[in-house]
């Protein structure tokens, strides 16, 4: 996949993960009354780490 396609795919994954995380966070807070300290920036940083790790594994697997 070319760089543009990969970047677009990563952006779409980020949007979906953030949307899912917000819904889950809200649901947990509603059901338990306990709020979490995880914010959108935390999610983005973690997702970035995951994508970097996946790219590394893909590159190692292709060699």
CORWO-V336180 format. One record per backbone hydrogen bond with DSSP energy under -0.5 kcal/mol. NH is the residue of the N-H (numbers start at 1). CO is the residue of the C=O. If there is no record, write none. Layout:
# CORWO-V336180
<<NH/CO> <NH/CO>>
This chain:
# CORWO-V336180
<<6/2> <7/3> <8/4> <9/5> <10/6> <11/7> <12/8> <13/9> <14/10> <15/11> <16/12> <17/13> <18/14> <19/15> <20/16> <21/17> <22/18> <23/19> <24/20> <25/21> <26/22> <27/23> <28/24> <29/25> <30/26> <31/27> <32/28> <33/29> <34/28> <43/39> <44/40> <45/41> <46/42> <47/43> <48/44> <49/45> <50/46> <51/47> <52/48> <53/49> <54/50> <55/51> <56/52> <57/53> <58/54> <59/55> <60/56> <61/57> <62/58> <63/59> <63/60>>
